Amino acid sequence: MENYVKSSLRLFGAAAFTLSAVITLSGCQPNQVNSAQAAETKNAAARYQETANGVIVQPSSGEAKLVRVEVYRNNIFRVTNLPHDNLEAIAESIQVTAKPQGEFSISQQGEKVTLTTSGGYATVDVNSGNVAVFNNRNEQLLTEVDSGTFGPVTADPVTPEKDSFSLRQQWNKNTDEAFYGLGQHQNGEVNFAGDNLEMTTYNLEITIPLVVSSRNYGVLWDNASVTHFGNPEGAVPLPENLKLYDAQGKPGGLTAKYFDGDKLLLTRVEAEPDYQFLANNSTREHPFPDELGNVTAPRVEWSGSIESDTSGNHFFRMYNSGYAQLWLGGEKVLDRWRMNWNPWYHDVRYEMTAGKKTDIRINWDSEGGYIRLKHAPPLAHADQYSLSFASESGKAIDYYVVIAEDYDGVIQGYRALTGKAVMLPKWAYGFWQSRERYQNQQELVDVVKEYRKRKIPLDNIVLDWSYWPEDKWGSHEFDKEHFPDPKKMVEQIHDLDAQIMISVWPKFYPNTKNYQELAAKGYMLSKNVDNEKNLDWIGKGYLNGFYDPYPEESQQIFWRQIEENLNVLGIDAWWLDASEPDIHSNLSFTKRKEIMTPLSVGSGTEYFNSYALPNAEGVYKGERKDDPEKRSFILTRSGFGGIQRTGAAIWSGDTVPRWSNLREQIAAGISTGLSGMPNWTMDIGGFTPENKYRNTSNGFVGHFSGLEPEDIQPWQELNVRWFQFGAFVPLFRSHGQNPYREIYNIADEGSKAYDSMVYYTKLRYRLMPYIYSEAGKQYHQDDTLMRGLIMDFPEDKSVRDINNQYMFGPAFLVNPVDKEGATAREVYLPEGTKWYDFYTGKSFDGGQTVSADAPLERMPLFVRAGSIVPTGPAIQTVYEKPDAPILLTIYAGADGNYSFYEDDGKSYDYEKGEFSFTPIRYDDSNKRLVIGARQGQFPEQNKTRKFRVRLIRGEQQDAANLDVKPEHSISYKGEEVIVQL
């Protein structure tokens, strides 16, 4: 029927829209309908067609000429709005793999057509084309402002396809909702209501276009181009909306002063600070003034004032690397540093009064980096507090609405559309040590040996880039001078009971066989090699290209090249770096789109955010085919909607060791979990430090002792606090440039810093039964490990905007210390439950803020009453002592339930039913524990398991001692056991 509908739509006469027998007039009998109503109904009926999966409407007004609503699940609707009547123009989704299914009925009342399922219903107005979505309690969740806005594509540097449009859809004007998700962002926010977010892809930025509402619905926006959430225009150059005045009050621009150190070289008036991008190689789009001579890293001060015609909360976005500070009205509102080669945005809002000047000052110590300041005026309140997506390019407005009872239900619906979060190997949840970079194979092996010698748990060592010959990037070959026997290196790592992950880029030098094979098939993005000729930063600089990962054959070739050169050595996992793709750092987004075009699927503009998904998917599918007994594992620097189905984790890119960047990682991880991607990590400690940490009067800094004396304590403090946080994110990974990031290179044994990092590493491993149980639930029950507080406490309005606390599974409230010098931090304890201090057992009522002790050695950690936490023995790897007793620590004060999950931790047999859940219930009023009958089994399972049980009732000295003598010990053989506590 779908093909018939497609072919008949252009005719769109009444004859093509005969109603089926399932369509009824809601609440009306035929003899009750007067002639006017009958005429109205007949006219409406002529404007829509029932299909196998929903309805298609031809509105009589609005910009959409065709509106299609389909049922994908009983709680999921797909809405597609087109500016024409050709459904065949809609591009195949990169994100969504599901097909429509679900039972529904169609009814008509007046000008509204309704699709009803057991989960809710959607209405379409046949005149306007507007769609509204309701849950099954008749609560309106989402209503379109109109049927969408379609315009010309203006952001594409090449001629766009004729059936591509810029797109915008807006819903729920003047709403009081909170909005979460949207991927991984670096602005420190978790609630994006009223925000102005540019959803793009960059070294630090990952778009997953799922928004989750506090009204218990989600919208998956099915578009891969750069998209603005909130303000559809985004931030624009200062002169577009502001009047600029120089330091003397004259209109026309800001006063700019250029310095070489403290020596003033030039003063002039400029329309705006704009040193944002490169044009080609190392040539800037806007070069520094000729008057500076040979100064390549000037210090610049801009000063003057700005004036707006609009009162309200104005939005400023500063893009910078080097040191940059922004003052507005005499107040320093931003103070940031980023390494010169990796700038990014930082946002601030500032209240301005129409017609009143505001002083502005910008200081920039460039360090050879980049800067730009942009601005957006306040939207009308109703528009600012609405749900809005505006995309640069697409074939149609296409989105999915998930109706749910809670946040987890929304994520479950998202994964039903885009794929399950497949399980990672168990070792991935252990500790990883990484560095940029290990220079040779012996150095890498020696790091693992040192961890084993010191009895610090470790499961993965990572070999970063440049292990290949300097002029052979993309060959997947090893530099024989420094890696003479890579197979032996891998075997040595395995003999030490560890895994090895290796960096693989989608980048190739033209002289490699791999490039030439892909190019012969037309699978290389060749504009950089053929036209732009940007050289990279290795040695003398080499010409390079990235491959096109979208065709299935291209994916297969890419994987085979990895298989033949690397996987045959026994490599355990793949680090897919630069998967934005980062063809040449600091080119403009416009130039990046141009160089990516043409992709096999379309323009770089239209598919800008999605490259990482097919790149990872090809590796995942290839490894499953060629190495079917091993769980594939991928770490990728970028992602997109559906990335969770590829056996991948994402990380937050090349961050910097600064407290502000630490704070932003907490919010980034929370948002990623709320976007349906459960496996997230970051560079503990930040990737690139300021120069004072990297090179001192003593030269290159490896061990911390090479730092200047005054810098040792700040360096250790920041790393310890980041490490404590890192132990409680889904994947526990230390990585960075120099100073070296091994625990023993950050601090000496016996120091508070060293002992704290070792403590949290060992605690992570003691918690492995709990962590891996939660990992199992991410697949089997669509759970999320790193949980924004709103997920578990939706009725507590106080948690809506909390961006530096979260739940780690159902039990732990994690509260990273994110301020320098802090020895305590305020912790909000969500209402509706009692909370226990993990270290002391002291209890607190929820619904209050407490000052929690936070000496350097400890991060505040609380446990919810009713929690049942399984922990294991002290181990060095996750696979050690599989038959060891499990300690169940129960926190009194509420009833509790927990499912203890097990499988072999290595294979895909869990997909075949080879796993088990052990249900555990705690009755607080009777102090009774029930370990229920085991559900499921797998060959490697221990048929008899010892459980030890203890109850935390209040403050006690050994609350955090996981070796304490238990109150009860049980030999469990898979049948129900009842324990009176």
C-alpha positions, 0 to 999 in steps of 0.5 A: 500500500505504501508504494501505491500511496507514493505514486498517488500522492501527486494526484491527491484528489478526493478519489485517492482518499477513500476512508477505510472502515476503521475510521469512525466519527468520534462520539457521533452517530451518522444521524446526529451529524448535521449537514454543515458538519457532514460537509466539513467532515467530507472535506477533511476526509478528502485531505488525508489518506490512511496507510499501512502505518498511519496517515498522510495529510495534504494541509490546505495552509502552511508551508508543509504540503504533505504531513505523514504520521506513522506508528513505530511502536505503541508509544512512538510516532514518526512525523514527517513534514515535506514542502512538496508531495514527493515522499520518495525524496526523504533520505534513508535515516542514518540513526534509525534502524527500526521499522514501523510496527504497532496496533492503532486505529484512526478516527476523524472529528471535524478537521482533526484526524487522530491516530490512537495506540495503547500508549497515546495518540497523535492528531493532525489538523488537515487544514494547518498540518499541525501535529499534536501528541498526547499520552494515554491519560489525554495529557498534551505533551507536544504541539507544533506551532505550525507545520514547519518552516522550509527555506533555501540552504544557505550554509552549504559551500557547494550547490545544494541538491534541489530537494534540500531545504533549511528546516525548522520546527517549533513546539510548545511555546511559553513552556515550563518544561526542562529539556535534557540530552542532545549529546555531549556538550561543553557548556556546563549545562544539563537543562537546556530550557531557554538555552542557545545550543549549536549542535555540531561535531568537533573534537570536543562536541558530539551531537545526539539529537534526542531531547528528553522533556520533563513531561516524560516524552522525547523527540529524536530529530532525524537530521544530520546537519548542524542544528540549532536548539533554541534560537534558530539563528544561533550566535552571530557577529557582534555588529549584526545586532549591537552598536559598537563604540570604541574606547573614546565613545565613537561609533563603528567598532572597538579599540584594538591594541596589539602587543608583543609582550608588553610592547604596544605595536598597533592601535586601531578600531575594529568592527569585531574580534575575529581570528577564528579560523584558518583558510588553508594550511597555517594561513588565517582567514583573517591575518594579523595586521601587517604592522605586527611584522614577525609577531605570530603570537601577539597579545591583544586588548579590545575595549569600548562599549556595546549597545542593544535595541533590546532589553533582556538577557543577552547571550555571548559566545566566546571562541578561543584558544590561548588565554582569553578574558571577557569583561561586561559592565566591568565584571569579568564574566569569562576567563578561559585557556585552551591549547592553541590548536584546539579552541572551543566556545564558552557561553555567558548571559548578561542582562542589558537595557535597550539604549544603554551602553555596556562597557566591554573589554576582551584580553587575549594572549593568543599563544598562536591560537584563535578567538571570536566573540559572537552574540545573540539578542534575547528571544521573546519569552514564549519563543525562548521557552519553547522546543525548537530545532533548526537545521541547515539542510535536509530533505524533510522535517522528520522526527520521532516522538517517544511517549513514556512514563519516565526518563528511562522509558524515553531512553528505552524508546530511543534505543528501540528506534536506533539500536540496543546499547550492546554490551562491552567486554567486562574488562572495559569497566576496569581501569585504563592507563593511557598516555600521549604517547608511549614511544616504544613497545618496551615503554608500554609493557613496562607501564603494565609491569609497574602497575602489577608490581605496585598491586594497583588494578589495571585492565587496559593499556592504550597505544596512541597514535604515531606507532607507524612510520612517520610517512605512512599514516594509515598503513596500519604498520608499525615503525620497526625501529620503536616497535620491532615485534608488535606481536610479542608486545601484545603477547607480553601485555596478555601474559600480564593479564591486561588488554591493549587498545590501539589508535586507528584513524580514518586518515591516510597518506596517499602513498599507502596501499590502503589509501590507494585501494580505497581511492580506486573504489572512489571511497576517498574524500579527495578534495584535500589531496587534489585541491586544498593540499593542507599538510598535517603537523607530523614531521615536515607535514604530509598531504592526507585524506580521509575515507568515506565510511558510508558505503558498505563496501567502504566499511568492509575495506576499512575493517579488512585493512585493520584486520590484516595488519592489527587484529591478527596480532591479537589487539583487543580494542579500537580507538577510532580517533578524529572521527568528526572527521578532523580533516585539518584542524581549525578550518572553518566549518564551511571549509570542513563541509566543502572538503567532506563533499561529496560523500556517497550519501550526499553533501558534507553539509547534510551529513556533517554530524554523522561521520563517526557512526558509519565509521564505528559501525563498519569496524563493529560489524567487521569484527563481529564477522571475523572474530565472532567469539570476542566482544568488539570494543570501540572508543570513538572521539565523535558519535551520533544517534545510534552510536550505542549499537556499535559496541562503542564508548565516546569520550569528551575529546581533548580537554584541558587540565583546568578546574572549569573544564573539569566542571564541564565534564560532569555535565557532559557525562550527565547529558550523554547518559540522558541522550541514550548513550550509556558508555562515556568517558573522558581524559582524567586530568585533562589532555593538554596542560598549560605550558608551565606544566609541560616544560619547565626550567628543568626541561620536558616534564614526565614525572611530577618532580620535573615541575616547578616547586610551586606547581606541584601541589596544584597539579596533584590536587587537580589530578586527584579530584579529576581521578576521584570523579573518573572512578565513578563514570561509566569507563575509568580512563586516565589519559593526557600529554605530559606530565605523564599520567600514570598514578606513580608519575603524578604523585609518590607512594605514601602521599595523600594524592597517590594513596587517594588515587590508589584507593579509588582504583581499588574501590572501583574494582571492589564495586565491579559486581555492582558496576557490571550488573548495571552494565548488563541492565543497560542492554537487557533493560535499557538502563543508564549507569551515569544518571542525571538526578532528574531521572530518579527524582523527577518530582523534586524540582530542586534537582532540575538544574543540578549539573555537578551531582549525579547517580551512579546506578540506583545506589550512589550519589556522586559529588565531585569536588570541582573547586580548587582548594576545597575541603568541603562541598555543598551536596543536595540530597534529593527529597523522598528518601534517606541518605547515608554517608558512604564512609561513615554510615551517618544518615541524613534526610533528603530534601536538604543541602548539607556541607559534606567533608571533602579532604583531598583524599576523599570525594563526598559519596552518599548512598540511598536508603534501600540500596543493595550494593554487591561488592567483591574481593580485592582484585587486580583485573575484572576477571580475577576470582570469579567464584569469590564471595559477594558482599551484599551491603544493605542500607536500611530505611526503605525497602529495596530491590536489586538484580545481580547480573552475570555472564561470561563477560567476553562473548556475545553468548548473552545475546543467545540467552546465556546470562543470569539475574539473581533477584534480591529483595529487602523488606525494611519493616521486617528486616528481611532479605530474600535472595530469589531463585536465579533466573537464567544461566550460562556455562561458565557460571558458578552453580554455588555462590557465597553471599555475605550480608551486612546492614548499614543502619547508621553511623559506624566506623567500618561503613566503608570497610568492604572486608568487614566480617559480615553479619550473615553468610549464605551458600546460594545454589540458585534457589530462594533463600530468606535471611532475617537481618 
